[in-house]
Amino acid sequence: MARITEDQVKHVAHLARLSFTEKEISTYTEQLDAIISFAEQLNELDTENVEPTTHVLDVHNVMREDVRKPSIKRKDALKNAPDEQDGQIKVPSVLE
């Protein structure tokens, strides 16, 4: 029994604003069914002693120490600004 129907493929294609020929719909239906079938094989694996993971690699946040450093001087920061007013970069208004 097919896990996915041509009507479902057409529906998803419509939602994604894709247009396919009937032959393409048939091909994609077969391919998606094969993908689902392959994924269902994972349910047969014994995962009793496998610890859940959120990532395949042992990833952890690497944070540098927060060290105070001198910053760029205001006049140097404004040097390349197209326009400046009262020590700030002046940009066109986006509000009415």
N, CA, C and O atoms as a CHARMM CRD file, in Angstrom:
* protein
*
  384
    1    1 MET  N      0.84200  -1.19100   0.00000 PROA 1      0.00000
    2    1 MET  CA     0.00000   0.00000   0.00000 PROA 1      0.00000
    3    1 MET  C      0.88400   1.25000   0.00000 PROA 1      0.00000
    4    1 MET  O      1.85200   1.33300   0.75500 PROA 1      0.00000
    5    2 ALA  N      0.54900   2.19900  -0.83600 PROA 2      0.00000
    6    2 ALA  CA     1.33100   3.43500  -0.94300 PROA 2      0.00000
    7    2 ALA  C      1.15300   4.28900   0.30500 PROA 2      0.00000
    8    2 ALA  O      0.04900   4.42100   0.83400 PROA 2      0.00000
    9    3 ARG  N      2.23100   4.85000   0.75400 PROA 3      0.00000
   10    3 ARG  CA     2.19900   5.71800   1.93000 PROA 3      0.00000
   11    3 ARG  C      1.83400   7.15500   1.55100 PROA 3      0.00000
   12    3 ARG  O      1.43500   7.95800   2.39400 PROA 3      0.00000
   13    4 ILE  N      1.98400   7.45000   0.26400 PROA 4      0.00000
   14    4 ILE  CA     1.66800   8.78700  -0.22200 PROA 4      0.00000
   15    4 ILE  C      0.93500   8.63500  -1.55400 PROA 4      0.00000
   16    4 ILE  O      1.26300   7.76900  -2.36500 PROA 4      0.00000
   17    5 THR  N     -0.04100   9.47600  -1.75600 PROA 5      0.00000
   18    5 THR  CA    -0.85900   9.38200  -2.96500 PROA 5      0.00000
   19    5 THR  C     -0.52800  10.50500  -3.94100 PROA 5      0.00000
   20    5 THR  O      0.09900  11.50200  -3.58200 PROA 5      0.00000
   21    6 GLU  N     -0.96300  10.32000  -5.17100 PROA 6      0.00000
   22    6 GLU  CA    -0.75500  11.36900  -6.16400 PROA 6      0.00000
   23    6 GLU  C     -1.50100  12.64100  -5.76400 PROA 6      0.00000
   24    6 GLU  O     -1.02000  13.74700  -6.00900 PROA 6      0.00000
   25    7 ASP  N     -2.67100  12.48700  -5.15000 PROA 7      0.00000
   26    7 ASP  CA    -3.42100  13.67000  -4.69900 PROA 7      0.00000
   27    7 ASP  C     -2.63400  14.44400  -3.64700 PROA 7      0.00000
   28    7 ASP  O     -2.66000  15.67500  -3.63900 PROA 7      0.00000
   29    8 GLN  N     -1.93800  13.74300  -2.76500 PROA 8      0.00000
   30    8 GLN  CA    -1.12600  14.42700  -1.75100 PROA 8      0.00000
   31    8 GLN  C      0.04000  15.16400  -2.40600 PROA 8      0.00000
   32    8 GLN  O      0.35900  16.28900  -2.01900 PROA 8      0.00000
   33    9 VAL  N      0.67200  14.54000  -3.38800 PROA 9      0.00000
   34    9 VAL  CA     1.77300  15.19100  -4.10100 PROA 9      0.00000
   35    9 VAL  C      1.25300  16.43100  -4.82700 PROA 9      0.00000
   36    9 VAL  O      1.89900  17.47900  -4.79800 PROA 9      0.00000
   37   10 LYS  N      0.10300  16.32400  -5.47200 PROA 10     0.00000
   38   10 LYS  CA    -0.49200  17.48100  -6.15600 PROA 10     0.00000
   39   10 LYS  C     -0.81300  18.59300  -5.16500 PROA 10     0.00000
   40   10 LYS  O     -0.60700  19.77100  -5.45500 PROA 10     0.00000
   41   11 HSD  N     -1.32100  18.21100  -3.98800 PROA 11     0.00000
   42   11 HSD  CA    -1.66400  19.20500  -2.96900 PROA 11     0.00000
   43   11 HSD  C     -0.42300  19.94700  -2.49600 PROA 11     0.00000
   44   11 HSD  O     -0.43100  21.17400  -2.39700 PROA 11     0.00000
   45   12 VAL  N      0.63300  19.21500  -2.20700 PROA 12     0.00000
   46   12 VAL  CA     1.87200  19.85500  -1.74800 PROA 12     0.00000
   47   12 VAL  C      2.46600  20.71100  -2.86200 PROA 12     0.00000
   48   12 VAL  O      2.97600  21.80100  -2.60000 PROA 12     0.00000
   49   13 ALA  N      2.40600  20.22800  -4.10100 PROA 13     0.00000
   50   13 ALA  CA     2.90300  21.01200  -5.23000 PROA 13     0.00000
   51   13 ALA  C      2.11500  22.31000  -5.35400 PROA 13     0.00000
   52   13 ALA  O      2.68700  23.36900  -5.61300 PROA 13     0.00000
   53   14 HSD  N      0.80500  22.22400  -5.17000 PROA 14     0.00000
   54   14 HSD  CA    -0.03600  23.42700  -5.22600 PROA 14     0.00000
   55   14 HSD  C      0.35600  24.41000  -4.12500 PROA 14     0.00000
   56   14 HSD  O      0.46100  25.61100  -4.37400 PROA 14     0.00000
   57   15 LEU  N      0.57400  23.90400  -2.90400 PROA 15     0.00000
   58   15 LEU  CA     0.96400  24.77300  -1.79500 PROA 15     0.00000
   59   15 LEU  C      2.31200  25.44900  -2.06400 PROA 15     0.00000
   60   15 LEU  O      2.53200  26.59600  -1.67600 PROA 15     0.00000
   61   16 ALA  N      3.20800  24.71700  -2.73500 PROA 16     0.00000
   62   16 ALA  CA     4.53000  25.25800  -3.04900 PROA 16     0.00000
   63   16 ALA  C      4.53400  26.05000  -4.35500 PROA 16     0.00000
   64   16 ALA  O      5.57700  26.53300  -4.79700 PROA 16     0.00000
   65   17 ARG  N      3.36300  26.17600  -4.96200 PROA 17     0.00000
   66   17 ARG  CA     3.19800  26.88700  -6.22600 PROA 17     0.00000
   67   17 ARG  C      4.09100  26.29900  -7.32100 PROA 17     0.00000
   68   17 ARG  O      4.75300  27.01700  -8.07000 PROA 17     0.00000
   69   18 LEU  N      4.08300  24.95600  -7.38300 PROA 18     0.00000
   70   18 LEU  CA     4.82500  24.24000  -8.41000 PROA 18     0.00000
   71   18 LEU  C      3.82800  23.56900  -9.34500 PROA 18     0.00000
   72   18 LEU  O      2.76900  23.11400  -8.91200 PROA 18     0.00000
   73   19 SER  N      4.16900  23.51100 -10.61900 PROA 19     0.00000
   74   19 SER  CA     3.28900  22.80600 -11.55000 PROA 19     0.00000
   75   19 SER  C      4.07800  21.66300 -12.17100 PROA 19     0.00000
   76   19 SER  O      5.20700  21.83700 -12.63000 PROA 19     0.00000
   77   20 PHE  N      3.45300  20.48600 -12.17500 PROA 20     0.00000
   78   20 PHE  CA     4.06900  19.28600 -12.71500 PROA 20     0.00000
   79   20 PHE  C      3.12400  18.63100 -13.70500 PROA 20     0.00000
   80   20 PHE  O      1.90400  18.78300 -13.62800 PROA 20     0.00000
   81   21 THR  N      3.71400  17.90300 -14.62800 PROA 21     0.00000
   82   21 THR  CA     2.90500  17.09800 -15.54000 PROA 21     0.00000
   83   21 THR  C      2.42800  15.86200 -14.77900 PROA 21     0.00000
   84   21 THR  O      2.92300  15.56000 -13.69300 PROA 21     0.00000
   85   22 GLU  N      1.46700  15.15800 -15.36100 PROA 22     0.00000
   86   22 GLU  CA     0.95700  13.93500 -14.72500 PROA 22     0.00000
   87   22 GLU  C      2.06900  12.89900 -14.58500 PROA 22     0.00000
   88   22 GLU  O      2.12200  12.16900 -13.59600 PROA 22     0.00000
   89   23 LYS  N      2.95700  12.83600 -15.57600 PROA 23     0.00000
   90   23 LYS  CA     4.07500  11.88900 -15.50700 PROA 23     0.00000
   91   23 LYS  C      5.00000  12.25300 -14.34300 PROA 23     0.00000
   92   23 LYS  O      5.45500  11.37200 -13.61300 PROA 23     0.00000
   93   24 GLU  N      5.27900  13.55400 -14.17000 PROA 24     0.00000
   94   24 GLU  CA     6.14400  13.98900 -13.05900 PROA 24     0.00000
   95   24 GLU  C      5.48200  13.68500 -11.71400 PROA 24     0.00000
   96   24 GLU  O      6.14500  13.24800 -10.77400 PROA 24     0.00000
   97   25 ILE  N      4.18000  13.91700 -11.63200 PROA 25     0.00000
   98   25 ILE  CA     3.45000  13.61300 -10.39500 PROA 25     0.00000
   99   25 ILE  C      3.60100  12.13900 -10.05600 PROA 25     0.00000
  100   25 ILE  O      3.86700  11.78000  -8.90900 PROA 25     0.00000
  101   26 SER  N      3.43100  11.29000 -11.06100 PROA 26     0.00000
  102   26 SER  CA     3.56000   9.85500 -10.85700 PROA 26     0.00000
  103   26 SER  C      4.97600   9.48900 -10.40400 PROA 26     0.00000
  104   26 SER  O      5.14900   8.68600  -9.48700 PROA 26     0.00000
  105   27 THR  N      5.98300  10.07800 -11.04600 PROA 27     0.00000
  106   27 THR  CA     7.38100   9.81300 -10.68600 PROA 27     0.00000
  107   27 THR  C      7.66900  10.26100  -9.26000 PROA 27     0.00000
  108   27 THR  O      8.27000   9.52100  -8.48100 PROA 27     0.00000
  109   28 TYR  N      7.24300  11.46700  -8.92100 PROA 28     0.00000
  110   28 TYR  CA     7.50800  11.99000  -7.57300 PROA 28     0.00000
  111   28 TYR  C      6.76700  11.18400  -6.51200 PROA 28     0.00000
  112   28 TYR  O      7.27400  10.99700  -5.40600 PROA 28     0.00000
  113   29 THR  N      5.58100  10.71100  -6.84300 PROA 29     0.00000
  114   29 THR  CA     4.82400   9.88800  -5.89700 PROA 29     0.00000
  115   29 THR  C      5.60500   8.61300  -5.58900 PROA 29     0.00000
  116   29 THR  O      5.73300   8.22900  -4.42700 PROA 29     0.00000
  117   30 GLU  N      6.12600   7.95700  -6.62300 PROA 30     0.00000
  118   30 GLU  CA     6.91800   6.73900  -6.42800 PROA 30     0.00000
  119   30 GLU  C      8.18800   7.03400  -5.62300 PROA 30     0.00000
  120   30 GLU  O      8.54100   6.28500  -4.71100 PROA 30     0.00000
  121   31 GLN  N      8.86800   8.12700  -5.96600 PROA 31     0.00000
  122   31 GLN  CA    10.12000   8.46000  -5.28400 PROA 31     0.00000
  123   31 GLN  C      9.88100   8.80500  -3.81400 PROA 31     0.00000
  124   31 GLN  O     10.62400   8.35700  -2.94000 PROA 31     0.00000
  125   32 LEU  N      8.85800   9.59100  -3.54700 PROA 32     0.00000
  126   32 LEU  CA     8.56100   9.95100  -2.15300 PROA 32     0.00000
  127   32 LEU  C      8.13700   8.73200  -1.35200 PROA 32     0.00000
  128   32 LEU  O      8.48100   8.60800  -0.17600 PROA 32     0.00000
  129   33 ASP  N      7.39300   7.83200  -1.97900 PROA 33     0.00000
  130   33 ASP  CA     6.99000   6.60400  -1.30500 PROA 33     0.00000
  131   33 ASP  C      8.21700   5.76800  -0.95200 PROA 33     0.00000
  132   33 ASP  O      8.28000   5.17900   0.12800 PROA 33     0.00000
  133   34 ALA  N      9.19500   5.71500  -1.86400 PROA 34     0.00000
  134   34 ALA  CA    10.43100   4.97200  -1.59800 PROA 34     0.00000
  135   34 ALA  C     11.21700   5.61700  -0.45900 PROA 34     0.00000
  136   34 ALA  O     11.79500   4.91200   0.36800 PROA 34     0.00000
  137   35 ILE  N     11.24500   6.93700  -0.41000 PROA 35     0.00000
  138   35 ILE  CA    11.94400   7.64400   0.66400 PROA 35     0.00000
  139   35 ILE  C     11.28000   7.34900   2.00200 PROA 35     0.00000
  140   35 ILE  O     11.96400   7.07800   2.98900 PROA 35     0.00000
  141   36 ILE  N      9.95800   7.40200   2.04000 PROA 36     0.00000
  142   36 ILE  CA     9.22300   7.11400   3.27400 PROA 36     0.00000
  143   36 ILE  C      9.45500   5.67000   3.70000 PROA 36     0.00000
  144   36 ILE  O      9.62500   5.38300   4.88500 PROA 36     0.00000
  145   37 SER  N      9.46100   4.76900   2.73200 PROA 37     0.00000
  146   37 SER  CA     9.71000   3.35600   3.02600 PROA 37     0.00000
  147   37 SER  C     11.09200   3.17500   3.64100 PROA 37     0.00000
  148   37 SER  O     11.25400   2.43700   4.61300 PROA 37     0.00000
  149   38 PHE  N     12.07300   3.84100   3.08100 PROA 38     0.00000
  150   38 PHE  CA    13.43200   3.75800   3.62000 PROA 38     0.00000
  151   38 PHE  C     13.48100   4.32000   5.04100 PROA 38     0.00000
  152   38 PHE  O     14.09500   3.72300   5.92500 PROA 38     0.00000
  153   39 ALA  N     12.83800   5.46200   5.25800 PROA 39     0.00000
  154   39 ALA  CA    12.83600   6.07500   6.58900 PROA 39     0.00000
  155   39 ALA  C     12.13200   5.18900   7.60800 PROA 39     0.00000
  156   39 ALA  O     12.51900   5.16200   8.77600 PROA 39     0.00000
  157   40 GLU  N     11.10500   4.46500   7.18000 PROA 40     0.00000
  158   40 GLU  CA    10.39000   3.57200   8.09900 PROA 40     0.00000
  159   40 GLU  C     11.25900   2.41800   8.56800 PROA 40     0.00000
  160   40 GLU  O     11.00700   1.84600   9.62800 PROA 40     0.00000
  161   41 GLN  N     12.28100   2.06800   7.79300 PROA 41     0.00000
  162   41 GLN  CA    13.20100   1.00800   8.20900 PROA 41     0.00000
  163   41 GLN  C     13.92900   1.38200   9.49900 PROA 41     0.00000
  164   41 GLN  O     14.35600   0.50700  10.25300 PROA 41     0.00000
  165   42 LEU  N     14.06600   2.66200   9.74400 PROA 42     0.00000
  166   42 LEU  CA    14.73400   3.11200  10.97500 PROA 42     0.00000
  167   42 LEU  C     13.94400   2.70100  12.21500 PROA 42     0.00000
  168   42 LEU  O     14.52100   2.54500  13.29200 PROA 42     0.00000
  169   43 ASN  N     12.63700   2.52500  12.07500 PROA 43     0.00000
  170   43 ASN  CA    11.81000   2.09600  13.20300 PROA 43     0.00000
  171   43 ASN  C     12.14700   0.67600  13.65000 PROA 43     0.00000
  172   43 ASN  O     11.82400   0.28800  14.77300 PROA 43     0.00000
  173   44 GLU  N     12.79500  -0.10300  12.77900 PROA 44     0.00000
  174   44 GLU  CA    13.13900  -1.48100  13.11000 PROA 44     0.00000
  175   44 GLU  C     14.42300  -1.57900  13.93900 PROA 44     0.00000
  176   44 GLU  O     14.72400  -2.63800  14.48900 PROA 44     0.00000
  177   45 LEU  N     15.16900  -0.49900  14.03100 PROA 45     0.00000
  178   45 LEU  CA    16.42600  -0.51700  14.77200 PROA 45     0.00000
  179   45 LEU  C     16.17800  -0.55800  16.27500 PROA 45     0.00000
  180   45 LEU  O     15.23700   0.05000  16.78500 PROA 45     0.00000
  181   46 ASP  N     17.04600  -1.29100  16.97200 PROA 46     0.00000
  182   46 ASP  CA    16.97400  -1.35000  18.42000 PROA 46     0.00000
  183   46 ASP  C     17.72700  -0.14200  18.98200 PROA 46     0.00000
  184   46 ASP  O     18.95300  -0.06700  18.89500 PROA 46     0.00000
  185   47 THR  N     16.98800   0.78600  19.55000 PROA 47     0.00000
  186   47 THR  CA    17.59400   1.99900  20.10100 PROA 47     0.00000
  187   47 THR  C     17.45800   2.04400  21.62300 PROA 47     0.00000
  188   47 THR  O     17.52700   3.11000  22.23500 PROA 47     0.00000
  189   48 GLU  N     17.26600   0.88000  22.21400 PROA 48     0.00000
  190   48 GLU  CA    17.04500   0.79100  23.66200 PROA 48     0.00000
  191   48 GLU  C     18.15900   1.45700  24.46900 PROA 48     0.00000
  192   48 GLU  O     17.88100   2.21500  25.39900 PROA 48     0.00000
  193   49 ASN  N     19.40700   1.18300  24.12300 PROA 49     0.00000
  194   49 ASN  CA    20.53700   1.70800  24.90000 PROA 49     0.00000
  195   49 ASN  C     21.23200   2.87800  24.22100 PROA 49     0.00000
  196   49 ASN  O     22.37300   3.20200  24.55100 PROA 49     0.00000
  197   50 VAL  N     20.56300   3.50200  23.29200 PROA 50     0.00000
  198   50 VAL  CA    21.14300   4.64100  22.58900 PROA 50     0.00000
  199   50 VAL  C     20.62400   5.92000  23.23500 PROA 50     0.00000
  200   50 VAL  O     19.41900   6.15200  23.32700 PROA 50     0.00000
  201   51 GLU  N     21.56500   6.73600  23.67400 PROA 51     0.00000
  202   51 GLU  CA    21.17300   7.98200  24.32800 PROA 51     0.00000
  203   51 GLU  C     20.71000   9.00600  23.28100 PROA 51     0.00000
  204   51 GLU  O     21.35300   9.16000  22.24300 PROA 51     0.00000
  205   52 PRO  N     19.61400   9.69500  23.54700 PROA 52     0.00000
  206   52 PRO  CA    19.13500  10.70400  22.58900 PROA 52     0.00000
  207   52 PRO  C     20.16100  11.81600  22.40100 PROA 52     0.00000
  208   52 PRO  O     20.86000  12.19900  23.33900 PROA 52     0.00000
  209   53 THR  N     20.23700  12.32100  21.19200 PROA 53     0.00000
  210   53 THR  CA    21.14700  13.42900  20.89900 PROA 53     0.00000
  211   53 THR  C     20.39700  14.52600  20.16800 PROA 53     0.00000
  212   53 THR  O     19.36400  14.28500  19.54200 PROA 53     0.00000
  213   54 THR  N     20.92100  15.71000  20.25500 PROA 54     0.00000
  214   54 THR  CA    20.34100  16.82700  19.51000 PROA 54     0.00000
  215   54 THR  C     21.19400  17.16800  18.31100 PROA 54     0.00000
  216   54 THR  O     20.78100  17.93900  17.44500 PROA 54     0.00000
  217   55 HSD  N     22.40000  16.58600  18.25800 PROA 55     0.00000
  218   55 HSD  CA    23.32500  16.85600  17.16300 PROA 55     0.00000
  219   55 HSD  C     24.24100  15.65600  17.00800 PROA 55     0.00000
  220   55 HSD  O     24.58000  15.00400  17.99600 PROA 55     0.00000
  221   56 VAL  N     24.64200  15.35900  15.79400 PROA 56     0.00000
  222   56 VAL  CA    25.48600  14.19000  15.57000 PROA 56     0.00000
  223   56 VAL  C     26.89700  14.39300  16.10400 PROA 56     0.00000
  224   56 VAL  O     27.59300  13.42000  16.39400 PROA 56     0.00000
  225   57 LEU  N     27.32500  15.63200  16.23600 PROA 57     0.00000
  226   57 LEU  CA    28.64300  15.93600  16.77500 PROA 57     0.00000
  227   57 LEU  C     28.51100  16.45900  18.19500 PROA 57     0.00000
  228   57 LEU  O     27.47300  17.00200  18.57300 PROA 57     0.00000
  229   58 ASP  N     29.56300  16.29500  18.97300 PROA 58     0.00000
  230   58 ASP  CA    29.55900  16.81400  20.33900 PROA 58     0.00000
  231   58 ASP  C     29.82200  18.32200  20.27600 PROA 58     0.00000
  232   58 ASP  O     30.97000  18.76300  20.33400 PROA 58     0.00000
  233   59 VAL  N     28.76400  19.09400  20.15800 PROA 59     0.00000
  234   59 VAL  CA    28.87300  20.53500  19.98100 PROA 59     0.00000
  235   59 VAL  C     28.59400  21.23000  21.30200 PROA 59     0.00000
  236   59 VAL  O     27.66000  20.87900  22.02400 PROA 59     0.00000
  237   60 HSD  N     29.41400  22.21500  21.60100 PROA 60     0.00000
  238   60 HSD  CA    29.16500  23.03000  22.78200 PROA 60     0.00000
  239   60 HSD  C     29.54200  24.47500  22.46100 PROA 60     0.00000
  240   60 HSD  O     30.35700  24.73600  21.57600 PROA 60     0.00000
  241   61 ASN  N     28.94300  25.39400  23.18600 PROA 61     0.00000
  242   61 ASN  CA    29.22100  26.80500  22.94900 PROA 61     0.00000
  243   61 ASN  C     30.62800  27.14200  23.41400 PROA 61     0.00000
  244   61 ASN  O     31.04500  26.78000  24.51400 PROA 61     0.00000
  245   62 VAL  N     31.33600  27.83400  22.56200 PROA 62     0.00000
  246   62 VAL  CA    32.67100  28.28900  22.92300 PROA 62     0.00000
  247   62 VAL  C     32.57700  29.79500  23.09900 PROA 62     0.00000
  248   62 VAL  O     32.39900  30.54100  22.13600 PROA 62     0.00000
  249   63 MET  N     32.69800  30.21900  24.33100 PROA 63     0.00000
  250   63 MET  CA    32.57200  31.64100  24.62300 PROA 63     0.00000
  251   63 MET  C     33.93200  32.17900  25.05900 PROA 63     0.00000
  252   63 MET  O     34.62500  31.56400  25.86900 PROA 63     0.00000
  253   64 ARG  N     34.29600  33.31000  24.52200 PROA 64     0.00000
  254   64 ARG  CA    35.53900  33.92900  24.96000 PROA 64     0.00000
  255   64 ARG  C     35.26500  34.72700  26.23100 PROA 64     0.00000
  256   64 ARG  O     34.12800  35.09200  26.53000 PROA 64     0.00000
  257   65 GLU  N     36.30300  34.97700  26.94200 PROA 65     0.00000
  258   65 GLU  CA    36.16000  35.77000  28.15100 PROA 65     0.00000
  259   65 GLU  C     35.80600  37.20000  27.75000 PROA 65     0.00000
  260   65 GLU  O     36.34800  37.73100  26.78100 PROA 65     0.00000
  261   66 ASP  N     34.91100  37.80900  28.48700 PROA 66     0.00000
  262   66 ASP  CA    34.47100  39.16400  28.20200 PROA 66     0.00000
  263   66 ASP  C     35.51700  40.12800  28.74200 PROA 66     0.00000
  264   66 ASP  O     35.57500  40.40000  29.94200 PROA 66     0.00000
  265   67 VAL  N     36.34100  40.64000  27.83500 PROA 67     0.00000
  266   67 VAL  CA    37.44300  41.51500  28.23000 PROA 67     0.00000
  267   67 VAL  C     37.18600  42.90400  27.66800 PROA 67     0.00000
  268   67 VAL  O     36.86900  43.06200  26.48900 PROA 67     0.00000
  269   68 ARG  N     37.32500  43.88800  28.50700 PROA 68     0.00000
  270   68 ARG  CA    37.13100  45.26800  28.07800 PROA 68     0.00000
  271   68 ARG  C     38.32000  45.70600  27.24300 PROA 68     0.00000
  272   68 ARG  O     39.47200  45.54800  27.64800 PROA 68     0.00000
  273   69 LYS  N     38.02100  46.27100  26.04400 PROA 69     0.00000
  274   69 LYS  CA    39.05500  46.75400  25.14300 PROA 69     0.00000
  275   69 LYS  C     38.67100  48.15200  24.68400 PROA 69     0.00000
  276   69 LYS  O     37.49200  48.50500  24.68900 PROA 69     0.00000
  277   70 PRO  N     39.64000  48.93400  24.29500 PROA 70     0.00000
  278   70 PRO  CA    39.29900  50.26500  23.77700 PROA 70     0.00000
  279   70 PRO  C     38.55900  50.12300  22.44300 PROA 70     0.00000
  280   70 PRO  O     38.88800  49.26200  21.62600 PROA 70     0.00000
  281   71 SER  N     37.57200  50.96900  22.24100 PROA 71     0.00000
  282   71 SER  CA    36.80600  50.90600  20.99700 PROA 71     0.00000
  283   71 SER  C     37.27300  51.99900  20.04600 PROA 71     0.00000
  284   71 SER  O     38.10400  52.83800  20.39200 PROA 71     0.00000
  285   72 ILE  N     36.72100  51.96600  18.84900 PROA 72     0.00000
  286   72 ILE  CA    37.08500  52.95200  17.83200 PROA 72     0.00000
  287   72 ILE  C     36.58400  54.33300  18.25800 PROA 72     0.00000
  288   72 ILE  O     35.52000  54.45700  18.86500 PROA 72     0.00000
  289   73 LYS  N     37.34200  55.34100  17.94300 PROA 73     0.00000
  290   73 LYS  CA    36.94800  56.71200  18.29500 PROA 73     0.00000
  291   73 LYS  C     35.76800  57.13500  17.41600 PROA 73     0.00000
  292   73 LYS  O     35.67600  56.74900  16.25100 PROA 73     0.00000
  293   74 ARG  N     34.87300  57.93100  17.99500 PROA 74     0.00000
  294   74 ARG  CA    33.65700  58.33200  17.29500 PROA 74     0.00000
  295   74 ARG  C     33.96000  59.00500  15.96600 PROA 74     0.00000
  296   74 ARG  O     33.31300  58.69900  14.96400 PROA 74     0.00000
  297   75 LYS  N     34.92900  59.91400  15.93200 PROA 75     0.00000
  298   75 LYS  CA    35.22900  60.61400  14.67500 PROA 75     0.00000
  299   75 LYS  C     35.73300  59.65400  13.60900 PROA 75     0.00000
  300   75 LYS  O     35.47700  59.85800  12.42300 PROA 75     0.00000
  301   76 ASP  N     36.45200  58.60100  14.01900 PROA 76     0.00000
  302   76 ASP  CA    36.90800  57.60600  13.05000 PROA 76     0.00000
  303   76 ASP  C     35.73100  56.76600  12.54300 PROA 76     0.00000
  304   76 ASP  O     35.68200  56.39900  11.36900 PROA 76     0.00000
  305   77 ALA  N     34.79300  56.46800  13.43200 PROA 77     0.00000
  306   77 ALA  CA    33.62000  55.69000  13.03600 PROA 77     0.00000
  307   77 ALA  C     32.74600  56.48200  12.07000 PROA 77     0.00000
  308   77 ALA  O     32.13400  55.89800  11.17600 PROA 77     0.00000
  309   78 LEU  N     32.67900  57.78800  12.23300 PROA 78     0.00000
  310   78 LEU  CA    31.83700  58.62800  11.38000 PROA 78     0.00000
  311   78 LEU  C     32.54300  59.09800  10.11300 PROA 78     0.00000
  312   78 LEU  O     31.93500  59.75000   9.26400 PROA 78     0.00000
  313   79 LYS  N     33.82300  58.76800   9.98600 PROA 79     0.00000
  314   79 LYS  CA    34.62300  59.25700   8.86200 PROA 79     0.00000
  315   79 LYS  C     34.02900  58.86500   7.50800 PROA 79     0.00000
  316   79 LYS  O     34.03600  59.67300   6.58000 PROA 79     0.00000
  317   80 ASN  N     33.51400  57.63500   7.38000 PROA 80     0.00000
  318   80 ASN  CA    32.98300  57.17600   6.09200 PROA 80     0.00000
  319   80 ASN  C     31.46200  57.28100   6.00100 PROA 80     0.00000
  320   80 ASN  O     30.87800  56.85600   5.00400 PROA 80     0.00000
  321   81 ALA  N     30.82100  57.82900   7.00600 PROA 81     0.00000
  322   81 ALA  CA    29.36600  57.97200   6.97100 PROA 81     0.00000
  323   81 ALA  C     28.99000  59.00600   5.91600 PROA 81     0.00000
  324   81 ALA  O     29.64600  60.04300   5.82300 PROA 81     0.00000
  325   82 PRO  N     27.95300  58.75200   5.12000 PROA 82     0.00000
  326   82 PRO  CA    27.56300  59.70700   4.09000 PROA 82     0.00000
  327   82 PRO  C     27.05400  61.02000   4.69000 PROA 82     0.00000
  328   82 PRO  O     27.21100  62.08200   4.08800 PROA 82     0.00000
  329   83 ASP  N     26.44800  60.94300   5.87200 PROA 83     0.00000
  330   83 ASP  CA    25.95400  62.15300   6.53200 PROA 83     0.00000
  331   83 ASP  C     25.99700  61.91400   8.03500 PROA 83     0.00000
  332   83 ASP  O     25.82000  60.78800   8.50000 PROA 83     0.00000
  333   84 GLU  N     26.23300  62.98100   8.78600 PROA 84     0.00000
  334   84 GLU  CA    26.37200  62.86400  10.23900 PROA 84     0.00000
  335   84 GLU  C     25.72000  64.07400  10.89800 PROA 84     0.00000
  336   84 GLU  O     25.78200  65.19200  10.38500 PROA 84     0.00000
  337   85 GLN  N     25.09400  63.82600  12.04800 PROA 85     0.00000
  338   85 GLN  CA    24.48000  64.91700  12.78600 PROA 85     0.00000
  339   85 GLN  C     24.57800  64.61500  14.27600 PROA 85     0.00000
  340   85 GLN  O     24.20000  63.52800  14.71300 PROA 85     0.00000
  341   86 ASP  N     25.06800  65.53700  15.03800 PROA 86     0.00000
  342   86 ASP  CA    25.20000  65.41500  16.49100 PROA 86     0.00000
  343   86 ASP  C     25.95600  64.14500  16.90500 PROA 86     0.00000
  344   86 ASP  O     25.60000  63.50300  17.89400 PROA 86     0.00000
  345   87 GLY  N     26.99600  63.78700  16.15000 PROA 87     0.00000
  346   87 GLY  CA    27.81000  62.63800  16.49800 PROA 87     0.00000
  347   87 GLY  C     27.19000  61.29700  16.16900 PROA 87     0.00000
  348   87 GLY  O     27.63700  60.26700  16.67200 PROA 87     0.00000
  349   88 GLN  N     26.16000  61.29700  15.32600 PROA 88     0.00000
  350   88 GLN  CA    25.50600  60.04500  14.93700 PROA 88     0.00000
  351   88 GLN  C     25.37400  60.00000  13.42300 PROA 88     0.00000
  352   88 GLN  O     25.35000  61.03500  12.75700 PROA 88     0.00000
  353   89 ILE  N     25.28700  58.78200  12.88600 PROA 89     0.00000
  354   89 ILE  CA    25.09400  58.64400  11.44500 PROA 89     0.00000
  355   89 ILE  C     23.66000  59.03100  11.09900 PROA 89     0.00000
  356   89 ILE  O     22.71000  58.51900  11.69100 PROA 89     0.00000
  357   90 LYS  N     23.51500  59.92500  10.15000 PROA 90     0.00000
  358   90 LYS  CA    22.19400  60.37700   9.74600 PROA 90     0.00000
  359   90 LYS  C     21.74800  59.57000   8.54200 PROA 90     0.00000
  360   90 LYS  O     22.46100  59.46700   7.54300 PROA 90     0.00000
  361   91 VAL  N     20.54000  58.99000   8.65400 PROA 91     0.00000
  362   91 VAL  CA    19.98300  58.17800   7.58500 PROA 91     0.00000
  363   91 VAL  C     18.62700  58.75100   7.19600 PROA 91     0.00000
  364   91 VAL  O     18.01700  59.49000   7.97000 PROA 91     0.00000
  365   92 PRO  N     18.15100  58.41000   5.98900 PROA 92     0.00000
  366   92 PRO  CA    16.84200  58.89700   5.58300 PROA 92     0.00000
  367   92 PRO  C     15.75200  58.32700   6.50300 PROA 92     0.00000
  368   92 PRO  O     15.85200  57.18900   6.96200 PROA 92     0.00000
  369   93 SER  N     14.73000  59.11600   6.76000 PROA 93     0.00000
  370   93 SER  CA    13.61600  58.67700   7.59700 PROA 93     0.00000
  371   93 SER  C     12.83100  57.57300   6.89800 PROA 93     0.00000
  372   93 SER  O     12.56300  57.64400   5.69900 PROA 93     0.00000
  373   94 VAL  N     12.46900  56.55500   7.66700 PROA 94     0.00000
  374   94 VAL  CA    11.64900  55.48500   7.11100 PROA 94     0.00000
  375   94 VAL  C     10.22500  55.56600   7.63600 PROA 94     0.00000
  376   94 VAL  O      9.36400  54.79000   7.22300 PROA 94     0.00000
  377   95 LEU  N      9.97800  56.48300   8.52700 PROA 95     0.00000
  378   95 LEU  CA     8.65000  56.69700   9.09100 PROA 95     0.00000
  379   95 LEU  C      8.07000  57.98800   8.55800 PROA 95     0.00000
  380   95 LEU  O      8.80100  58.94200   8.29100 PROA 95     0.00000
  381   96 GLU  N      6.77400  58.02100   8.40400 PROA 96     0.00000
  382   96 GLU  CA     6.13600  59.24800   7.90700 PROA 96     0.00000
  383   96 GLU  C      5.90900  60.22100   9.04500 PROA 96     0.00000
  384   96 GLU  O      5.38200  61.31200   8.82800 PROA 96     0.00000
